[in-house]
């Protein structure tokens, strides 16, 4: 009975998120501090198991883009320190984790053509963090699994292989460990919209979010489809929606540039 009451109380945890066109209720059963802890743990495991790039130019470019985007985030996000790493991986991909962690694969630089395109993909991934999508995935998994018993597996103090798999999957990194908790279409649409807004306000051209995905589609025709396409569904629909929104964000882009936000990362 006590467990049921606790679970019912947890289910009342809701949050209205922006932009207004996507305002909705979210199930969030895990605290922000616990999510930050999980993000940091997942990032540390990646750094320990995956080879980091030794190319200082790519790392500097990635840090420059992240710094520009972080500067326009809500204060609770922009004030925290953000860590950026480039992984020596030919698969064109990037990700962001709770706790201020961003990873970019070297393969991304074989697809993008500009700093604006890199800002589009990183802005999208950071938007997943600001929208608390990982928390939603964890919460859904907890509810679909063993209820609150899953909380210990996610937020326990002792590291174990099973805990690591759960965390990696929840953070959107499950392809590495065979556990994948994908984003929903609603979450992807939110991340596209917010990420495109972030890049415009940071002084990156929002129209180049369209060219990014066009280049990703071209890359899939020249070999194995990039992993990012398997976890970001409906690329043609995404391209059409990004193209539809881009003109309305040009005013924000011009205002950012006029106000001194002129990233020079490449």
Steps between C-alpha positions, in 0.01 A plus 500: 500500500781739592678426172181577307455830679860600427460407135174695474671802652787467254258488209376846589842642407429700185659783312384728221775552246553754224481593218132577547403304189628186676377575852405172667518307825807287569547205732821579694575257783871576543652814648720731294798421722454127444472554124820708506673220690386244245612718210843550652536126565403413144745756362783371718435146377513615140829681556643189664384257232508705177803660342516877530614703200846655510406772250508829696338690212183288503479525878540879490232528230259287700564692820448830321161390366392360837608818683297715260190285543531470878514878530135525387362217715283559807711627793501172694654334193729778381661548843615140540837390356470305173752235399564429132685204355562381144497122455709329234205329333424512124125480557359854459327560830484733798325490835438705814436369851355641821769656713644706215674236289538513120666248273571535128629220279778578252275354231268798535767722345492293181131590454457858620606791281494789749494603865126563460436137410699383802295743710183346358582148612646604837212741559256216436679275748526773766127563455435139602679582827323830567165331427580219748437226246745261667305535824183414309664188355622391843158564651319305228740210547448505874123498455506225238748289698471442870377842601711655772723192516659633180604820678770317691638357177526847348603706800674252731840588633675184383604465138409169335487378138121497508483851645744617236282353223187663638670838530653486152164408350319771692752760390439410136832314470356151504627400157841448662366247750201348322239685706312781330227720644426716194358848503135531401393695194372774731840523670678512164270778380563694822877459469490613137297811585695600809837415346425714196397784732820464703721518192322809366527682834868403521579653161493188283290492183183294577458419130808282520314254722336403171828452315638294789230236460528513122869419533422223749260351247769521230746324731255212538496451122878474484531211745349364818235739639639716782391379844337835567245430225389182675425688822357813334207373289327650196785711359295629207222622730762654728658687208163638391414619853843658557468679165153624596626651829829647375360826350323587825829470690699731272404802712651333808810413298544857374441642849762267645754603239421869550535453875853362467430126496721412203654156560822442307561133569620381158 
